[in-house]
Amino acid sequence: MTEFRITHEIHEVHPDIREKLTATTIEAINESSSRSAEDAALVLRHKLGEIGVHMSDAACLAAVERIRSGKTLRFEIERRDGDEEGDDE
């Protein structure tokens, strides 16, 4: 199962990022429904870039294939280890 992870730092700055990613992904896939999965992945990558999100070609292709096969996308918030107050970095 493919999971799409968002870092905790991005989620704090953009709390609506999951909804925005999902909506943009669905829009891109609908817009490119008659294209190959690879072409749809390029459209998706471009659309995500428009909202300031950079996703690898492989992740875009996985998202396209997942939605086209009737599955849902899950964007998970990834917390780094030792995410506490007082961290040096």
C-alpha positions in Angstrom: 0.0 0.0 0.0 1.4 3.4 -1.0 1.3 6.1 1.6 2.0 9.8 0.9 3.8 11.5 3.8 3.7 15.2 4.7 6.3 16.4 7.2 5.0 17.8 10.5 6.6 21.2 9.7 4.7 21.6 6.5 1.5 20.6 8.2 2.0 23.2 10.9 2.5 26.0 8.3 -0.3 24.7 6.0 -2.9 22.9 8.1 -5.2 22.4 5.1 -2.4 20.8 3.0 -4.1 17.4 2.9 -7.3 18.7 1.5 -5.4 20.9 -1.0 -3.2 18.0 -2.2 -6.2 15.7 -2.5 -8.3 18.3 -4.5 -5.3 19.1 -6.8 -4.6 15.4 -7.4 -8.1 14.6 -8.3 -8.4 17.7 -10.5 -5.2 16.8 -12.4 -6.3 13.2 -12.9 -9.8 14.2 -14.1 -8.2 16.7 -16.5 -5.9 14.1 -17.9 -8.3 11.1 -17.8 -7.8 10.2 -21.5 -4.0 10.2 -21.2 -1.7 7.5 -20.2 -0.8 7.1 -16.5 2.7 8.5 -17.2 1.2 11.6 -19.0 -1.3 12.1 -16.2 1.6 11.9 -13.7 3.3 14.7 -15.5 0.1 16.8 -15.4 -0.2 16.0 -11.7 3.4 17.0 -11.0 2.9 20.3 -12.8 -0.3 21.1 -10.9 1.3 20.3 -7.6 4.2 22.6 -8.5 1.6 25.4 -9.0 0.6 25.1 -5.3 4.2 24.9 -4.2 4.4 21.1 -3.7 7.1 19.0 -5.2 6.5 15.3 -5.6 8.8 12.8 -7.4 7.8 11.3 -10.7 7.4 7.9 -9.1 5.1 9.3 -6.4 2.9 11.1 -8.9 2.6 8.0 -11.0 1.7 5.9 -7.9 -1.0 8.5 -7.0 -2.4 8.4 -10.5 -2.5 4.6 -10.6 -4.0 4.4 -7.2 -6.9 6.7 -8.0 -7.5 5.1 -11.4 -7.7 1.7 -9.7 -10.5 3.0 -7.4 -8.4 3.4 -4.3 -8.1 6.4 -2.2 -5.0 8.5 -1.4 -3.9 8.9 2.2 -1.7 11.8 3.1 -0.2 11.0 6.4 1.6 13.5 8.7 5.1 12.3 9.4 6.6 13.4 12.8 10.3 13.3 13.1 11.8 11.4 16.1 12.5 13.6 19.1 10.0 16.2 18.0 10.0 18.1 21.3 10.4 21.7 22.5 14.1 22.5 22.9 15.3 20.7 19.8 18.5 22.2 18.6 17.5 21.8 14.9 
